[in-house]
Amino acid sequence: MDSNTLASGKGDSDENFPVASLLVKAEHRGLVKAFYRFARASDDIADHPTAPLEQKLALLAAMRAGLDGDGAPEAMALRAAMAERGIDPVHAHDLLEAFTRDVTVKRYQTWDDLIDYCRVSAMPVGRYVLDVHGESRETWHGNDALCAALQIINHLQDCAKDFRQLGRVYIPLETGIDVDELGQDKASAQLRAIIADLARRTRGLLAVSAPFSRMIRDRRLSAEVAIIQRLAESLCDRLERRDPLSERVHHTKVEALWLATGAALPALLRRAA
């Protein structure tokens, strides 16, 4: 049985944040999409609601084997693409560690534990894109803060779905959360306060990443990062005000386009000047 058996059918247009948008130069887009296809296939394995744990781990092992030689086709395609550019495969290996944790770890005790998960689940994605563009690794500090923020925002938006479908809780237990509340139709005042507080903590990460887009040499990538930063800030606003168990937090396509335009134009004009 291969990874296609567990495929969700999701594509890059279904994600909450841009994936290899038209802002990314054509010469880089194929490499970014190869990484996305690898990540999407691995994520589908880890998130499949009914596949046995042993099957998931075996398929993730095939992904790792593909990065090293012979294994899953998505991983082998990525390995070939990375080899052409001399890109370090460490980012893909780190990401597989995150998906393995998704299969085997259902709870996180502290904020620091959650950030450590983001270290392998989110930060490598941005680092890979920066390496594809030949950007300085001095930008990694801003990247890591932004990617961790995006991951935590996704966890907070989807906290009910993750619990109901997969039994996972990314909200740290040190917050005092009663995890069974995530199965309710509406959050209690206590759970709303916990989510709002975590959104405020995530704002701290976004404050660190705020200068990140201006550090990037590639003008178009700089604009894309500015868009992602703005979308993340907006979602934090919503998580402080809305109940993700009973209210919509995700942007509509029109809302996302409006925010993206407002963030991209100043970034493009600034860099052109």
C-alpha positions in Angstrom: 0.0 0.0 0.0 1.4 3.4 -1.0 0.8 7.0 0.1 -1.9 7.5 -2.7 -4.1 5.2 -0.7 -4.4 7.7 2.1 -4.4 10.9 -0.1 -6.9 13.5 1.1 -7.3 15.2 -2.3 -6.2 18.5 -1.0 -4.0 20.7 -3.2 -1.9 23.9 -2.8 -5.0 26.1 -3.5 -6.7 24.6 -0.4 -4.1 25.8 2.1 -4.6 28.7 4.5 -1.5 30.5 3.2 0.1 31.0 -0.3 2.0 28.0 -1.7 4.3 28.9 -4.6 2.1 31.7 -5.8 2.7 33.7 -8.9 4.9 36.0 -6.9 7.5 33.2 -6.7 9.7 33.2 -9.8 9.1 30.5 -12.3 12.6 29.1 -11.9 11.9 28.4 -8.2 8.2 27.4 -8.4 8.9 23.8 -9.4 11.2 23.2 -6.4 8.7 24.8 -4.0 5.9 22.6 -5.4 8.0 19.5 -5.2 8.5 20.2 -1.5 4.8 20.9 -1.2 3.8 17.6 -2.8 6.2 15.7 -0.5 4.8 17.5 2.5 1.1 17.1 1.4 1.6 13.3 0.9 3.3 12.9 4.3 0.7 15.0 6.0 -2.1 13.0 4.5 -0.5 9.8 5.9 -0.2 11.3 9.4 -3.7 12.8 9.4 -5.6 9.9 7.9 -8.5 9.3 10.5 -8.7 5.5 10.2 -5.4 4.1 9.0 -3.6 2.0 11.7 -0.5 3.5 13.4 1.8 0.8 12.1 0.7 1.5 8.5 1.3 5.3 8.9 4.7 4.8 10.3 5.6 2.3 7.5 4.5 4.8 4.9 6.5 7.7 6.5 9.5 5.4 6.6 9.1 4.9 2.9 9.1 8.7 2.5 12.4 8.9 4.4 13.8 6.1 2.3 12.8 8.1 -0.8 14.8 11.0 0.4 17.9 8.8 0.9 17.5 6.6 -2.2 14.7 4.3 -3.1 11.2 4.8 -1.6 8.1 6.9 -2.0 7.9 8.6 -5.4 7.1 12.1 -3.9 10.2 11.9 -1.8 12.4 10.6 -4.7 11.2 13.5 -6.9 12.0 16.0 -4.2 15.4 14.4 -3.7 16.2 14.7 -7.4 15.0 18.3 -7.4 17.1 19.2 -4.4 20.2 17.5 -5.8 20.0 19.7 -8.9 20.4 22.8 -6.8 22.6 21.4 -4.1 19.9 22.0 -1.4 20.4 20.3 2.0 17.8 17.6 2.5 17.8 18.3 6.3 14.6 20.3 5.9 12.7 17.4 4.5 14.0 15.0 7.1 13.0 17.5 9.9 9.5 17.6 8.4 9.2 13.9 8.5 10.1 13.9 12.2 7.1 16.2 12.7 4.8 13.9 10.9 6.1 11.0 12.9 5.3 13.0 16.1 1.8 13.6 14.7 1.2 9.9 14.6 2.8 9.1 18.0 2.2 12.2 20.2 -1.3 13.4 21.0 -0.6 16.0 23.7 1.9 18.8 24.4 2.5 19.8 28.0 4.0 23.3 27.7 4.4 26.2 25.2 8.1 25.3 24.9 7.0 21.8 23.9 4.8 23.2 21.2 7.6 25.5 19.9 9.9 22.5 19.7 7.2 20.8 17.6 7.1 23.9 15.3 10.9 23.6 15.0 10.4 20.5 12.9 6.9 21.0 11.6 7.0 24.6 10.3 10.4 26.2 10.5 12.0 23.8 7.9 9.4 24.7 5.3 10.4 28.4 5.3 14.1 27.5 5.5 13.8 25.3 2.5 12.1 28.2 0.5 14.9 30.6 1.6 17.6 28.1 0.5 15.8 27.6 -2.9 16.1 31.4 -3.4 19.7 31.5 -2.2 18.8 33.8 0.7 21.2 34.3 3.6 20.7 32.1 6.6 20.8 35.2 8.7 17.1 35.5 7.8 16.3 32.2 9.6 15.5 34.0 12.9 12.6 35.9 11.3 11.6 32.9 9.3 11.4 30.6 12.3 9.3 33.1 14.3 6.8 33.5 11.4 6.6 29.8 10.6 6.0 28.9 14.3 3.3 31.6 14.4 1.6 30.1 11.3 1.7 26.6 12.8 0.2 27.7 16.1 -2.5 29.7 14.3 -3.5 26.7 12.3 -3.6 24.6 15.5 -5.9 27.2 17.2 -8.2 27.5 14.1 -8.5 23.7 13.8 -8.4 22.8 17.5 -11.9 21.2 17.5 -11.3 19.3 14.2 -7.9 18.0 15.4 -9.5 16.7 18.6 -12.7 15.2 17.1 -11.1 13.6 14.1 -7.6 12.6 15.3 -7.7 12.9 19.1 -4.8 15.4 19.0 -4.6 18.5 21.2 -1.9 21.0 20.4 -3.1 23.5 23.0 -0.6 23.1 25.9 -2.0 21.3 28.9 -0.2 23.8 31.2 -3.0 26.3 30.2 -5.4 24.3 32.3 -7.5 23.2 29.3 -10.2 20.6 29.7 -9.6 18.8 26.4 -13.0 17.2 26.4 -14.4 20.8 25.8 -12.9 20.6 22.3 -15.7 18.2 21.4 -18.4 20.7 22.3 -20.3 22.9 19.8 -19.2 26.1 21.5 -16.3 27.0 23.7 -16.7 27.9 27.3 -15.5 31.2 28.6 -12.5 29.5 30.1 -11.5 27.9 26.7 -12.1 31.1 24.9 -9.7 32.9 27.3 -7.1 30.2 26.8 -7.3 30.5 23.0 -7.2 34.3 23.1 -4.2 34.2 25.4 -2.3 31.8 23.0 -3.2 34.1 20.1 -1.6 37.0 22.1 1.5 34.9 22.7 1.6 34.2 19.0 1.6 37.9 18.4 4.9 38.0 20.2 6.3 35.7 17.5 4.8 37.9 14.8 6.5 40.9 16.4 9.8 39.1 16.0 9.1 38.2 12.3 7.8 41.7 11.4 11.2 42.8 9.8 11.7 39.5 8.1 10.3 40.4 4.7 12.6 43.4 4.4 15.6 41.2 5.0 14.9 39.1 1.9 16.8 40.1 -1.2 14.4 38.6 -3.7 11.7 41.3 -4.2 9.0 38.9 -5.1 9.6 36.5 -2.2 9.8 39.5 0.1 6.3 40.5 -1.1 5.0 37.0 -0.5 6.4 36.9 3.0 4.8 40.3 3.7 1.5 38.8 2.6 1.8 35.9 4.9 2.8 38.1 7.8 -0.4 40.2 7.2 -2.7 37.2 6.9 -1.2 35.8 10.2 -1.7 39.1 12.0 -5.3 39.2 10.8 -6.0 35.6 12.0 -4.6 36.4 15.4 -7.0 39.3 15.6 -9.9 36.9 14.9 -8.7 34.3 17.3 -8.7 36.9 20.1 -12.4 37.7 19.2 -13.9 34.6 17.8 -14.7 31.1 19.0 -13.1 28.6 16.6 -15.5 25.9 17.8 -18.6 27.8 16.6 -17.4 30.7 14.4 -15.5 31.0 11.2 -11.9 32.1 11.7 -10.4 31.3 8.3 -10.4 34.0 5.6 -12.6 33.8 2.6 -10.9 34.0 -0.7 -12.0 37.6 -1.1 -10.8 38.6 2.4 -7.4 36.9 1.7 -7.0 38.7 -1.6 -7.8 42.1 -0.1 -5.3 41.6 2.7 -2.7 40.2 0.3 -3.0 43.1 -2.1 -2.6 45.6 0.8 0.5 43.8 2.0 2.2 43.0 -1.3 1.9 46.4 -3.1 3.9 48.4 -0.4 6.5 45.7 -0.3 6.9 45.6 -4.0 7.0 49.4 -4.3 9.4 49.7 -1.4 11.9 47.2 -2.9 11.5 48.8 -6.4 12.4 52.2 -4.9 
